[in-house]
């Protein structure tokens, strides 16, 4: 699975993307975020932000979205218009 980070998340983690295979107990986006937060101190800081937005295969999704079949997950801070 490809994990992509945008804006402040990218800066905090120090990379724009990672390829990884989450463990079998990671079934949802929320599970993925919890697991990613355990990978490093930078990941923990990034995923401690209260309102991270998520897209799975280029579609906005909630944290309870199932990961089965998802090829790419993107994380980014809230987007504002203007």
mmCIF file of the N, C-alpha and C atoms, coordinates in Angstrom:
data_MODEL
# 
_entry.id   MODEL 
# 
loop_
_atom_site.group_PDB 
_atom_site.id 
_atom_site.type_symbol 
_atom_site.label_atom_id 
_atom_site.label_alt_id 
_atom_site.label_comp_id 
_atom_site.label_asym_id 
_atom_site.label_entity_id 
_atom_site.label_seq_id 
_atom_site.pdbx_PDB_ins_code 
_atom_site.Cartn_x 
_atom_site.Cartn_y 
_atom_site.Cartn_z 
_atom_site.occupancy 
_atom_site.B_iso_or_equiv 
_atom_site.pdbx_formal_charge 
_atom_site.auth_seq_id 
_atom_site.auth_comp_id 
_atom_site.auth_asym_id 
_atom_site.auth_atom_id 
_atom_site.pdbx_PDB_model_num 
ATOM 1   N N  . UNK A 1 1  ? 0.846   -1.166 0.000  1.00 0.00 ? 1  UNK A N  1 
ATOM 2   C CA . UNK A 1 1  ? 0.000   0.000  0.000  1.00 0.00 ? 1  UNK A CA 1 
ATOM 3   C C  . UNK A 1 1  ? 0.896   1.236  0.000  1.00 0.00 ? 1  UNK A C  1 
ATOM 4   N N  . UNK A 1 2  ? 0.489   2.215  -0.778 1.00 0.00 ? 2  UNK A N  1 
ATOM 5   C CA . UNK A 1 2  ? 1.218   3.475  -0.829 1.00 0.00 ? 2  UNK A CA 1 
ATOM 6   C C  . UNK A 1 2  ? 0.558   4.440  0.150  1.00 0.00 ? 2  UNK A C  1 
ATOM 7   N N  . UNK A 1 3  ? 1.372   5.047  1.016  1.00 0.00 ? 3  UNK A N  1 
ATOM 8   C CA . UNK A 1 3  ? 0.914   6.035  1.982  1.00 0.00 ? 3  UNK A CA 1 
ATOM 9   C C  . UNK A 1 3  ? 1.525   7.369  1.570  1.00 0.00 ? 3  UNK A C  1 
ATOM 10  N N  . UNK A 1 4  ? 0.677   8.383  1.390  1.00 0.00 ? 4  UNK A N  1 
ATOM 11  C CA . UNK A 1 4  ? 1.131   9.694  0.932  1.00 0.00 ? 4  UNK A CA 1 
ATOM 12  C C  . UNK A 1 4  ? 0.810   10.732 2.004  1.00 0.00 ? 4  UNK A C  1 
ATOM 13  N N  . UNK A 1 5  ? 1.764   11.615 2.254  1.00 0.00 ? 5  UNK A N  1 
ATOM 14  C CA . UNK A 1 5  ? 1.600   12.676 3.250  1.00 0.00 ? 5  UNK A CA 1 
ATOM 15  C C  . UNK A 1 5  ? 1.676   14.036 2.561  1.00 0.00 ? 5  UNK A C  1 
ATOM 16  N N  . UNK A 1 6  ? 0.806   14.958 2.963  1.00 0.00 ? 6  UNK A N  1 
ATOM 17  C CA . UNK A 1 6  ? 0.792   16.295 2.389  1.00 0.00 ? 6  UNK A CA 1 
ATOM 18  C C  . UNK A 1 6  ? 0.997   17.359 3.467  1.00 0.00 ? 6  UNK A C  1 
ATOM 19  N N  . UNK A 1 7  ? 1.497   18.496 3.030  1.00 0.00 ? 7  UNK A N  1 
ATOM 20  C CA . UNK A 1 7  ? 1.626   19.718 3.832  1.00 0.00 ? 7  UNK A CA 1 
ATOM 21  C C  . UNK A 1 7  ? 2.375   19.461 5.139  1.00 0.00 ? 7  UNK A C  1 
ATOM 22  N N  . UNK A 1 8  ? 1.804   19.884 6.270  1.00 0.00 ? 8  UNK A N  1 
ATOM 23  C CA . UNK A 1 8  ? 2.492   19.779 7.561  1.00 0.00 ? 8  UNK A CA 1 
ATOM 24  C C  . UNK A 1 8  ? 2.782   18.332 7.941  1.00 0.00 ? 8  UNK A C  1 
ATOM 25  N N  . UNK A 1 9  ? 1.951   17.403 7.517  1.00 0.00 ? 9  UNK A N  1 
ATOM 26  C CA . UNK A 1 9  ? 2.220   15.993 7.819  1.00 0.00 ? 9  UNK A CA 1 
ATOM 27  C C  . UNK A 1 9  ? 3.505   15.547 7.126  1.00 0.00 ? 9  UNK A C  1 
ATOM 28  N N  . UNK A 1 10 ? 3.671   15.954 5.887  1.00 0.00 ? 10 UNK A N  1 
ATOM 29  C CA . UNK A 1 10 ? 4.897   15.645 5.138  1.00 0.00 ? 10 UNK A CA 1 
ATOM 30  C C  . UNK A 1 10 ? 6.109   16.238 5.842  1.00 0.00 ? 10 UNK A C  1 
ATOM 31  N N  . UNK A 1 11 ? 5.993   17.467 6.276  1.00 0.00 ? 11 UNK A N  1 
ATOM 32  C CA . UNK A 1 11 ? 7.099   18.135 6.960  1.00 0.00 ? 11 UNK A CA 1 
ATOM 33  C C  . UNK A 1 11 ? 7.435   17.431 8.276  1.00 0.00 ? 11 UNK A C  1 
ATOM 34  N N  . UNK A 1 12 ? 6.428   17.079 9.036  1.00 0.00 ? 12 UNK A N  1 
ATOM 35  C CA . UNK A 1 12 ? 6.649   16.432 10.336 1.00 0.00 ? 12 UNK A CA 1 
ATOM 36  C C  . UNK A 1 12 ? 7.284   15.059 10.179 1.00 0.00 ? 12 UNK A C  1 
ATOM 37  N N  . UNK A 1 13 ? 6.771   14.269 9.238  1.00 0.00 ? 13 UNK A N  1 
ATOM 38  C CA . UNK A 1 13 ? 7.280   12.908 9.051  1.00 0.00 ? 13 UNK A CA 1 
ATOM 39  C C  . UNK A 1 13 ? 8.611   12.905 8.302  1.00 0.00 ? 13 UNK A C  1 
ATOM 40  N N  . UNK A 1 14 ? 8.802   13.892 7.443  1.00 0.00 ? 14 UNK A N  1 
ATOM 41  C CA . UNK A 1 14 ? 10.077  14.011 6.740  1.00 0.00 ? 14 UNK A CA 1 
ATOM 42  C C  . UNK A 1 14 ? 10.131  13.257 5.425  1.00 0.00 ? 14 UNK A C  1 
ATOM 43  N N  . UNK A 1 15 ? 8.990   12.852 4.919  1.00 0.00 ? 15 UNK A N  1 
ATOM 44  C CA . UNK A 1 15 ? 8.941   12.207 3.602  1.00 0.00 ? 15 UNK A CA 1 
ATOM 45  C C  . UNK A 1 15 ? 7.556   12.409 3.017  1.00 0.00 ? 15 UNK A C  1 
ATOM 46  N N  . UNK A 1 16 ? 7.483   12.330 1.704  1.00 0.00 ? 16 UNK A N  1 
ATOM 47  C CA . UNK A 1 16 ? 6.186   12.550 1.071  1.00 0.00 ? 16 UNK A CA 1 
ATOM 48  C C  . UNK A 1 16 ? 5.388   11.273 0.874  1.00 0.00 ? 16 UNK A C  1 
ATOM 49  N N  . UNK A 1 17 ? 6.060   10.128 0.845  1.00 0.00 ? 17 UNK A N  1 
ATOM 50  C CA . UNK A 1 17 ? 5.314   8.881  0.710  1.00 0.00 ? 17 UNK A CA 1 
ATOM 51  C C  . UNK A 1 17 ? 6.131   7.705  1.226  1.00 0.00 ? 17 UNK A C  1 
ATOM 52  N N  . UNK A 1 18 ? 5.403   6.622  1.498  1.00 0.00 ? 18 UNK A N  1 
ATOM 53  C CA . UNK A 1 18 ? 6.014   5.381  1.948  1.00 0.00 ? 18 UNK A CA 1 
ATOM 54  C C  . UNK A 1 18 ? 5.231   4.226  1.336  1.00 0.00 ? 18 UNK A C  1 
ATOM 55  N N  . UNK A 1 19 ? 5.903   3.150  1.040  1.00 0.00 ? 19 UNK A N  1 
ATOM 56  C CA . UNK A 1 19 ? 5.241   1.916  0.627  1.00 0.00 ? 19 UNK A CA 1 
ATOM 57  C C  . UNK A 1 19 ? 5.353   0.946  1.792  1.00 0.00 ? 19 UNK A C  1 
ATOM 58  N N  . UNK A 1 20 ? 4.224   0.407  2.224  1.00 0.00 ? 20 UNK A N  1 
ATOM 59  C CA . UNK A 1 20 ? 4.262   -0.507 3.357  1.00 0.00 ? 20 UNK A CA 1 
ATOM 60  C C  . UNK A 1 20 ? 3.082   -1.466 3.330  1.00 0.00 ? 20 UNK A C  1 
ATOM 61  N N  . UNK A 1 21 ? 3.253   -2.541 4.062  1.00 0.00 ? 21 UNK A N  1 
ATOM 62  C CA . UNK A 1 21 ? 2.188   -3.522 4.232  1.00 0.00 ? 21 UNK A CA 1 
ATOM 63  C C  . UNK A 1 21 ? 1.815   -3.521 5.713  1.00 0.00 ? 21 UNK A C  1 
ATOM 64  N N  . UNK A 1 22 ? 0.657   -2.957 6.047  1.00 0.00 ? 22 UNK A N  1 
ATOM 65  C CA . UNK A 1 22 ? 0.240   -2.940 7.453  1.00 0.00 ? 22 UNK A CA 1 
ATOM 66  C C  . UNK A 1 22 ? -0.001  -4.364 7.959  1.00 0.00 ? 22 UNK A C  1 
ATOM 67  N N  . UNK A 1 23 ? 0.138   -4.572 9.262  1.00 0.00 ? 23 UNK A N  1 
ATOM 68  C CA . UNK A 1 23 ? -0.125  -5.896 9.821  1.00 0.00 ? 23 UNK A CA 1 
ATOM 69  C C  . UNK A 1 23 ? -1.601  -6.286 9.667  1.00 0.00 ? 23 UNK A C  1 
ATOM 70  N N  . UNK A 1 24 ? -1.908  -7.566 9.775  1.00 0.00 ? 24 UNK A N  1 
ATOM 71  C CA . UNK A 1 24 ? -3.275  -8.059 9.545  1.00 0.00 ? 24 UNK A CA 1 
ATOM 72  C C  . UNK A 1 24 ? -4.350  -7.427 10.431 1.00 0.00 ? 24 UNK A C  1 
ATOM 73  N N  . UNK A 1 25 ? -4.004  -6.971 11.630 1.00 0.00 ? 25 UNK A N  1 
ATOM 74  C CA . UNK A 1 25 ? -5.020  -6.386 12.516 1.00 0.00 ? 25 UNK A CA 1 
ATOM 75  C C  . UNK A 1 25 ? -5.439  -4.973 12.095 1.00 0.00 ? 25 UNK A C  1 
ATOM 76  N N  . UNK A 1 26 ? -4.765  -4.386 11.119 1.00 0.00 ? 26 UNK A N  1 
ATOM 77  C CA . UNK A 1 26 ? -5.093  -3.044 10.643 1.00 0.00 ? 26 UNK A CA 1 
ATOM 78  C C  . UNK A 1 26 ? -6.149  -3.188 9.543  1.00 0.00 ? 26 UNK A C  1 
ATOM 79  N N  . UNK A 1 27 ? -7.405  -2.927 9.907  1.00 0.00 ? 27 UNK A N  1 
ATOM 80  C CA . UNK A 1 27 ? -8.526  -3.170 8.998  1.00 0.00 ? 27 UNK A CA 1 
ATOM 81  C C  . UNK A 1 27 ? -9.177  -1.901 8.460  1.00 0.00 ? 27 UNK A C  1 
ATOM 82  N N  . UNK A 1 28 ? -9.031  -0.788 9.162  1.00 0.00 ? 28 UNK A N  1 
ATOM 83  C CA . UNK A 1 28 ? -9.680  0.460  8.772  1.00 0.00 ? 28 UNK A CA 1 
ATOM 84  C C  . UNK A 1 28 ? -8.657  1.591  8.694  1.00 0.00 ? 28 UNK A C  1 
ATOM 85  N N  . UNK A 1 29 ? -9.091  2.723  8.170  1.00 0.00 ? 29 UNK A N  1 
ATOM 86  C CA . UNK A 1 29 ? -8.231  3.911  8.132  1.00 0.00 ? 29 UNK A CA 1 
ATOM 87  C C  . UNK A 1 29 ? -7.819  4.302  9.549  1.00 0.00 ? 29 UNK A C  1 
ATOM 88  N N  . UNK A 1 30 ? -8.753  4.257  10.485 1.00 0.00 ? 30 UNK A N  1 
ATOM 89  C CA . UNK A 1 30 ? -8.432  4.581  11.878 1.00 0.00 ? 30 UNK A CA 1 
ATOM 90  C C  . UNK A 1 30 ? -7.380  3.650  12.449 1.00 0.00 ? 30 UNK A C  1 
ATOM 91  N N  . UNK A 1 31 ? -7.518  2.353  12.155 1.00 0.00 ? 31 UNK A N  1 
ATOM 92  C CA . UNK A 1 31 ? -6.493  1.388  12.590 1.00 0.00 ? 31 UNK A CA 1 
ATOM 93  C C  . UNK A 1 31 ? -5.141  1.738  11.981 1.00 0.00 ? 31 UNK A C  1 
ATOM 94  N N  . UNK A 1 32 ? -5.156  2.117  10.708 1.00 0.00 ? 32 UNK A N  1 
ATOM 95  C CA . UNK A 1 32 ? -3.918  2.463  10.013 1.00 0.00 ? 32 UNK A CA 1 
ATOM 96  C C  . UNK A 1 32 ? -3.253  3.667  10.676 1.00 0.00 ? 32 UNK A C  1 
ATOM 97  N N  . UNK A 1 33 ? -4.046  4.669  11.008 1.00 0.00 ? 33 UNK A N  1 
ATOM 98  C CA . UNK A 1 33 ? -3.496  5.856  11.653 1.00 0.00 ? 33 UNK A CA 1 
ATOM 99  C C  . UNK A 1 33 ? -2.887  5.510  13.013 1.00 0.00 ? 33 UNK A C  1 
ATOM 100 N N  . UNK A 1 34 ? -3.563  4.675  13.767 1.00 0.00 ? 34 UNK A N  1 
ATOM 101 C CA . UNK A 1 34 ? -3.053  4.247  15.077 1.00 0.00 ? 34 UNK A CA 1 
ATOM 102 C C  . UNK A 1 34 ? -1.742  3.491  14.909 1.00 0.00 ? 34 UNK A C  1 
ATOM 103 N N  . UNK A 1 35 ? -1.700  2.591  13.937 1.00 0.00 ? 35 UNK A N  1 
ATOM 104 C CA . UNK A 1 35 ? -0.490  1.812  13.691 1.00 0.00 ? 35 UNK A CA 1 
ATOM 105 C C  . UNK A 1 35 ? 0.657   2.702  13.206 1.00 0.00 ? 35 UNK A C  1 
ATOM 106 N N  . UNK A 1 36 ? 0.367   3.602  12.260 1.00 0.00 ? 36 UNK A N  1 
ATOM 107 C CA . UNK A 1 36 ? 1.409   4.493  11.753 1.00 0.00 ? 36 UNK A CA 1 
ATOM 108 C C  . UNK A 1 36 ? 2.014   5.330  12.878 1.00 0.00 ? 36 UNK A C  1 
ATOM 109 N N  . UNK A 1 37 ? 1.196   5.733  13.832 1.00 0.00 ? 37 UNK A N  1 
ATOM 110 C CA . UNK A 1 37 ? 1.675   6.547  14.948 1.00 0.00 ? 37 UNK A CA 1 
ATOM 111 C C  . UNK A 1 37 ? 2.692   5.811  15.816 1.00 0.00 ? 37 UNK A C  1 
ATOM 112 N N  . UNK A 1 38 ? 2.770   4.492  15.688 1.00 0.00 ? 38 UNK A N  1 
ATOM 113 C CA . UNK A 1 38 ? 3.729   3.711  16.475 1.00 0.00 ? 38 UNK A CA 1 
ATOM 114 C C  . UNK A 1 38 ? 5.078   3.541  15.779 1.00 0.00 ? 38 UNK A C  1 
ATOM 115 N N  . UNK A 1 39 ? 5.183   3.963  14.529 1.00 0.00 ? 39 UNK A N  1 
ATOM 116 C CA . UNK A 1 39 ? 6.385   3.693  13.747 1.00 0.00 ? 39 UNK A CA 1 
ATOM 117 C C  . UNK A 1 39 ? 7.589   4.548  14.137 1.00 0.00 ? 39 UNK A C  1 
ATOM 118 N N  . UNK A 1 40 ? 7.342   5.780  14.544 1.00 0.00 ? 40 UNK A N  1 
ATOM 119 C CA . UNK A 1 40 ? 8.444   6.669  14.931 1.00 0.00 ? 40 UNK A CA 1 
ATOM 120 C C  . UNK A 1 40 ? 7.875   7.840  15.710 1.00 0.00 ? 40 UNK A C  1 
ATOM 121 N N  . UNK A 1 41 ? 8.744   8.597  16.339 1.00 0.00 ? 41 UNK A N  1 
ATOM 122 C CA . UNK A 1 41 ? 8.300   9.789  17.058 1.00 0.00 ? 41 UNK A CA 1 
ATOM 123 C C  . UNK A 1 41 ? 7.691   10.804 16.087 1.00 0.00 ? 41 UNK A C  1 
ATOM 124 N N  . UNK A 1 42 ? 8.264   10.911 14.905 1.00 0.00 ? 42 UNK A N  1 
ATOM 125 C CA . UNK A 1 42 ? 7.724   11.838 13.905 1.00 0.00 ? 42 UNK A CA 1 
ATOM 126 C C  . UNK A 1 42 ? 6.317   11.417 13.481 1.00 0.00 ? 42 UNK A C  1 
ATOM 127 N N  . UNK A 1 43 ? 6.100   10.131 13.271 1.00 0.00 ? 43 UNK A N  1 
ATOM 128 C CA . UNK A 1 43 ? 4.760   9.638  12.923 1.00 0.00 ? 43 UNK A CA 1 
ATOM 129 C C  . UNK A 1 43 ? 3.780   9.915  14.073 1.00 0.00 ? 43 UNK A C  1 
ATOM 130 N N  . UNK A 1 44 ? 4.226   9.690  15.293 1.00 0.00 ? 44 UNK A N  1 
ATOM 131 C CA . UNK A 1 44 ? 3.364   9.935  16.454 1.00 0.00 ? 44 UNK A CA 1 
ATOM 132 C C  . UNK A 1 44 ? 2.937   11.396 16.502 1.00 0.00 ? 44 UNK A C  1 
ATOM 133 N N  . UNK A 1 45 ? 3.894   12.305 16.294 1.00 0.00 ? 45 UNK A N  1 
ATOM 134 C CA . UNK A 1 45 ? 3.563   13.743 16.300 1.00 0.00 ? 45 UNK A CA 1 
ATOM 135 C C  . UNK A 1 45 ? 2.597   14.078 15.169 1.00 0.00 ? 45 UNK A C  1 
ATOM 136 N N  . UNK A 1 46 ? 2.841   13.542 13.991 1.00 0.00 ? 46 UNK A N  1 
ATOM 137 C CA . UNK A 1 46 ? 1.983   13.837 12.843 1.00 0.00 ? 46 UNK A CA 1 
ATOM 138 C C  . UNK A 1 46 ? 0.554   13.352 13.083 1.00 0.00 ? 46 UNK A C  1 
ATOM 139 N N  . UNK A 1 47 ? 0.412   12.148 13.617 1.00 0.00 ? 47 UNK A N  1 
ATOM 140 C CA . UNK A 1 47 ? -0.920  11.578 13.778 1.00 0.00 ? 47 UNK A CA 1 
ATOM 141 C C  . UNK A 1 47 ? -1.584  11.965 15.095 1.00 0.00 ? 47 UNK A C  1 
ATOM 142 N N  . UNK A 1 48 ? -0.949  12.825 15.872 1.00 0.00 ? 48 UNK A N  1 
ATOM 143 C CA . UNK A 1 48 ? -1.602  13.358 17.066 1.00 0.00 ? 48 UNK A CA 1 
ATOM 144 C C  . UNK A 1 48 ? -2.428  14.598 16.727 1.00 0.00 ? 48 UNK A C  1 
ATOM 145 N N  . UNK A 1 49 ? -2.340  15.064 15.499 1.00 0.00 ? 49 UNK A N  1 
ATOM 146 C CA . UNK A 1 49 ? -3.132  16.226 15.056 1.00 0.00 ? 49 UNK A CA 1 
ATOM 147 C C  . UNK A 1 49 ? -4.615  15.853 15.095 1.00 0.00 ? 49 UNK A C  1 
ATOM 148 N N  . UNK A 1 50 ? -5.469  16.758 15.560 1.00 0.00 ? 50 UNK A N  1 
ATOM 149 C CA . UNK A 1 50 ? -6.864  16.393 15.778 1.00 0.00 ? 50 UNK A CA 1 
ATOM 150 C C  . UNK A 1 50 ? -7.725  16.214 14.524 1.00 0.00 ? 50 UNK A C  1 
ATOM 151 N N  . UNK A 1 51 ? -7.406  16.862 13.451 1.00 0.00 ? 51 UNK A N  1 
ATOM 152 C CA . UNK A 1 51 ? -8.337  16.813 12.315 1.00 0.00 ? 51 UNK A CA 1 
ATOM 153 C C  . UNK A 1 51 ? -7.623  16.507 11.000 1.00 0.00 ? 51 UNK A C  1 
ATOM 154 N N  . UNK A 1 52 ? -7.078  15.327 10.900 1.00 0.00 ? 52 UNK A N  1 
ATOM 155 C CA . UNK A 1 52 ? -6.427  14.881 9.671  1.00 0.00 ? 52 UNK A CA 1 
ATOM 156 C C  . UNK A 1 52 ? -7.498  14.414 8.694  1.00 0.00 ? 52 UNK A C  1 
ATOM 157 N N  . UNK A 1 53 ? -7.381  14.850 7.462  1.00 0.00 ? 53 UNK A N  1 
ATOM 158 C CA . UNK A 1 53 ? -8.273  14.405 6.395  1.00 0.00 ? 53 UNK A CA 1 
ATOM 159 C C  . UNK A 1 53 ? -7.638  13.212 5.698  1.00 0.00 ? 53 UNK A C  1 
ATOM 160 N N  . UNK A 1 54 ? -8.480  12.351 5.119  1.00 0.00 ? 54 UNK A N  1 
ATOM 161 C CA . UNK A 1 54 ? -7.974  11.124 4.519  1.00 0.00 ? 54 UNK A CA 1 
ATOM 162 C C  . UNK A 1 54 ? -8.660  10.870 3.180  1.00 0.00 ? 54 UNK A C  1 
ATOM 163 N N  . UNK A 1 55 ? -7.873  10.392 2.223  1.00 0.00 ? 55 UNK A N  1 
ATOM 164 C CA . UNK A 1 55 ? -8.415  9.920  0.950  1.00 0.00 ? 55 UNK A CA 1 
ATOM 165 C C  . UNK A 1 55 ? -7.887  8.509  0.716  1.00 0.00 ? 55 UNK A C  1 
ATOM 166 N N  . UNK A 1 56 ? -8.772  7.632  0.278  1.00 0.00 ? 56 UNK A N  1 
ATOM 167 C CA . UNK A 1 56 ? -8.383  6.275  -0.095 1.00 0.00 ? 56 UNK A CA 1 
ATOM 168 C C  . UNK A 1 56 ? -8.642  6.139  -1.584 1.00 0.00 ? 56 UNK A C  1 
ATOM 169 N N  . UNK A 1 57 ? -7.602  5.821  -2.330 1.00 0.00 ? 57 UNK A N  1 
ATOM 170 C CA . UNK A 1 57 ? -7.695  5.730  -3.787 1.00 0.00 ? 57 UNK A CA 1 
ATOM 171 C C  . UNK A 1 57 ? -8.398  6.960  -4.371 1.00 0.00 ? 57 UNK A C  1 
ATOM 172 N N  . UNK A 1 58 ? -7.957  8.141  -3.913 1.00 0.00 ? 58 UNK A N  1 
ATOM 173 C CA . UNK A 1 58 ? -8.388  9.458  -4.415 1.00 0.00 ? 58 UNK A CA 1 
ATOM 174 C C  . UNK A 1 58 ? -9.836  9.832  -4.075 1.00 0.00 ? 58 UNK A C  1 
ATOM 175 N N  . UNK A 1 59 ? -10.432 9.182  -3.077 1.00 0.00 ? 59 UNK A N  1 
ATOM 176 C CA . UNK A 1 59 ? -11.779 9.525  -2.620 1.00 0.00 ? 59 UNK A CA 1 
ATOM 177 C C  . UNK A 1 59 ? -11.726 9.845  -1.131 1.00 0.00 ? 59 UNK A C  1 
ATOM 178 N N  . UNK A 1 60 ? -12.302 10.988 -0.741 1.00 0.00 ? 60 UNK A N  1 
ATOM 179 C CA . UNK A 1 60 ? -12.375 11.302 0.685  1.00 0.00 ? 60 UNK A CA 1 
ATOM 180 C C  . UNK A 1 60 ? -13.117 10.185 1.406  1.00 0.00 ? 60 UNK A C  1 
ATOM 181 N N  . UNK A 1 61 ? -12.586 9.766  2.560  1.00 0.00 ? 61 UNK A N  1 
ATOM 182 C CA . UNK A 1 61 ? -13.211 8.706  3.346  1.00 0.00 ? 61 UNK A CA 1 
ATOM 183 C C  . UNK A 1 61 ? -13.141 9.057  4.831  1.00 0.00 ? 61 UNK A C  1 
ATOM 184 N N  . UNK A 1 62 ? -13.972 8.367  5.618  1.00 0.00 ? 62 UNK A N  1 
ATOM 185 C CA . UNK A 1 62 ? -13.946 8.490  7.073  1.00 0.00 ? 62 UNK A CA 1 
ATOM 186 C C  . UNK A 1 62 ? -12.938 7.511  7.651  1.00 0.00 ? 62 UNK A C  1 
ATOM 187 N N  . UNK A 1 63 ? -12.670 7.684  8.919  1.00 0.00 ? 63 UNK A N  1 
ATOM 188 C CA . UNK A 1 63 ? -11.688 6.821  9.586  1.00 0.00 ? 63 UNK A CA 1 
ATOM 189 C C  . UNK A 1 63 ? -12.172 5.386  9.782  1.00 0.00 ? 63 UNK A C  1 
ATOM 190 N N  . UNK A 1 64 ? -13.476 5.147  9.612  1.00 0.00 ? 64 UNK A N  1 
ATOM 191 C CA . UNK A 1 64 ? -13.980 3.780  9.723  1.00 0.00 ? 64 UNK A CA 1 
ATOM 192 C C  . UNK A 1 64 ? -14.010 3.055  8.369  1.00 0.00 ? 64 UNK A C  1 
ATOM 193 N N  . UNK A 1 65 ? -13.503 3.710  7.331  1.00 0.00 ? 65 UNK A N  1 
ATOM 194 C CA . UNK A 1 65 ? -13.446 3.103  5.991  1.00 0.00 ? 65 UNK A CA 1 
ATOM 195 C C  . UNK A 1 65 ? -12.538 1.873  6.003  1.00 0.00 ? 65 UNK A C  1 
ATOM 196 N N  . UNK A 1 66 ? -13.005 0.782  5.438  1.00 0.00 ? 66 UNK A N  1 
ATOM 197 C CA . UNK A 1 66 ? -12.235 -0.465 5.396  1.00 0.00 ? 66 UNK A CA 1 
ATOM 198 C C  . UNK A 1 66 ? -11.089 -0.350 4.386  1.00 0.00 ? 66 UNK A C  1 
ATOM 199 N N  . UNK A 1 67 ? -9.966  -0.956 4.702  1.00 0.00 ? 67 UNK A N  1 
ATOM 200 C CA . UNK A 1 67 ? -8.772  -0.894 3.853  1.00 0.00 ? 67 UNK A CA 1 
ATOM 201 C C  . UNK A 1 67 ? -8.719  -1.994 2.792  1.00 0.00 ? 67 UNK A C  1 
ATOM 202 N N  . UNK A 1 68 ? -9.573  -2.987 2.883  1.00 0.00 ? 68 UNK A N  1 
ATOM 203 C CA . UNK A 1 68 ? -9.526  -4.106 1.941  1.00 0.00 ? 68 UNK A CA 1 
ATOM 204 C C  . UNK A 1 68 ? -9.552  -3.591 0.492  1.00 0.00 ? 68 UNK A C  1 
ATOM 205 N N  . UNK A 1 69 ? -8.528  -3.920 -0.266 1.00 0.00 ? 69 UNK A N  1 
ATOM 206 C CA . UNK A 1 69 ? -8.445  -3.534 -1.672 1.00 0.00 ? 69 UNK A CA 1 
ATOM 207 C C  . UNK A 1 69 ? -7.909  -2.138 -1.943 1.00 0.00 ? 69 UNK A C  1 
ATOM 208 N N  . UNK A 1 70 ? -7.680  -1.347 -0.905 1.00 0.00 ? 70 UNK A N  1 
ATOM 209 C CA . UNK A 1 70 ? -7.172  0.020  -1.090 1.00 0.00 ? 70 UNK A CA 1 
ATOM 210 C C  . UNK A 1 70 ? -5.699  -0.035 -1.464 1.00 0.00 ? 70 UNK A C  1 
ATOM 211 N N  . UNK A 1 71 ? -5.332  0.708  -2.499 1.00 0.00 ? 71 UNK A N  1 
ATOM 212 C CA . UNK A 1 71 ? -3.945  0.721  -2.976 1.00 0.00 ? 71 UNK A CA 1 
ATOM 213 C C  . UNK A 1 71 ? -3.169  1.948  -2.487 1.00 0.00 ? 71 UNK A C  1 
ATOM 214 N N  . UNK A 1 72 ? -3.890  3.060  -2.255 1.00 0.00 ? 72 UNK A N  1 
ATOM 215 C CA . UNK A 1 72 ? -3.225  4.296  -1.832 1.00 0.00 ? 72 UNK A CA 1 
ATOM 216 C C  . UNK A 1 72 ? -4.072  5.017  -0.790 1.00 0.00 ? 72 UNK A C  1 
ATOM 217 N N  . UNK A 1 73 ? -3.405  5.469  0.274  1.00 0.00 ? 73 UNK A N  1 
ATOM 218 C CA . UNK A 1 73 ? -4.050  6.287  1.297  1.00 0.00 ? 73 UNK A CA 1 
ATOM 219 C C  . UNK A 1 73 ? -3.258  7.577  1.408  1.00 0.00 ? 73 UNK A C  1 
ATOM 220 N N  . UNK A 1 74 ? -3.971  8.696  1.358  1.00 0.00 ? 74 UNK A N  1 
ATOM 221 C CA . UNK A 1 74 ? -3.328  10.017 1.467  1.00 0.00 ? 74 UNK A CA 1 
ATOM 222 C C  . UNK A 1 74 ? -3.842  10.717 2.712  1.00 0.00 ? 74 UNK A C  1 
ATOM 223 N N  . UNK A 1 75 ? -2.929  11.310 3.462  1.00 0.00 ? 75 UNK A N  1 
ATOM 224 C CA . UNK A 1 75 ? -3.267  12.048 4.679  1.00 0.00 ? 75 UNK A CA 1 
ATOM 225 C C  . UNK A 1 75 ? -2.884  13.506 4.488  1.00 0.00 ? 75 UNK A C  1 
ATOM 226 N N  . UNK A 1 76 ? -3.756  14.414 4.941  1.00 0.00 ? 76 UNK A N  1 
ATOM 227 C CA . UNK A 1 76 ? -3.481  15.837 4.802  1.00 0.00 ? 76 UNK A CA 1 
ATOM 228 C C  . UNK A 1 76 ? -4.275  16.623 5.832  1.00 0.00 ? 76 UNK A C  1 
ATOM 229 N N  . UNK A 1 77 ? -3.793  17.828 6.155  1.00 0.00 ? 77 UNK A N  1 
ATOM 230 C CA . UNK A 1 77 ? -4.531  18.673 7.096  1.00 0.00 ? 77 UNK A CA 1 
ATOM 231 C C  . UNK A 1 77 ? -5.821  19.160 6.434  1.00 0.00 ? 77 UNK A C  1 
ATOM 232 N N  . UNK A 1 78 ? -6.739  19.685 7.226  1.00 0.00 ? 78 UNK A N  1 
ATOM 233 C CA . UNK A 1 78 ? -7.986  20.205 6.638  1.00 0.00 ? 78 UNK A CA 1 
ATOM 234 C C  . UNK A 1 78 ? -7.715  21.209 5.529  1.00 0.00 ? 78 UNK A C  1 
ATOM 235 N N  . UNK A 1 79 ? -8.514  21.163 4.511  1.00 0.00 ? 79 UNK A N  1 
ATOM 236 C CA . UNK A 1 79 ? -8.383  22.055 3.361  1.00 0.00 ? 79 UNK A CA 1 
ATOM 237 C C  . UNK A 1 79 ? -9.392  23.178 3.498  1.00 0.00 ? 79 UNK A C  1 
ATOM 238 N N  . UNK A 1 80 ? -8.921  24.406 3.287  1.00 0.00 ? 80 UNK A N  1 
ATOM 239 C CA . UNK A 1 80 ? -9.841  25.546 3.345  1.00 0.00 ? 80 UNK A CA 1 
ATOM 240 C C  . UNK A 1 80 ? -9.890  26.204 1.982  1.00 0.00 ? 80 UNK A C  1 
ATOM 241 N N  . UNK A 1 81 ? -10.982 26.799 1.704  1.00 0.00 ? 81 UNK A N  1 
ATOM 242 C CA . UNK A 1 81 ? -11.156 27.516 0.436  1.00 0.00 ? 81 UNK A CA 1 
ATOM 243 C C  . UNK A 1 81 ? -11.084 28.992 0.665  1.00 0.00 ? 81 UNK A C  1 
ATOM 244 N N  . UNK A 1 82 ? -11.047 29.724 -0.416 1.00 0.00 ? 82 UNK A N  1 
ATOM 245 C CA . UNK A 1 82 ? -11.001 31.163 -0.210 1.00 0.00 ? 82 UNK A CA 1 
ATOM 246 C C  . UNK A 1 82 ? -11.085 31.933 -1.457 1.00 0.00 ? 82 UNK A C  1 
# 
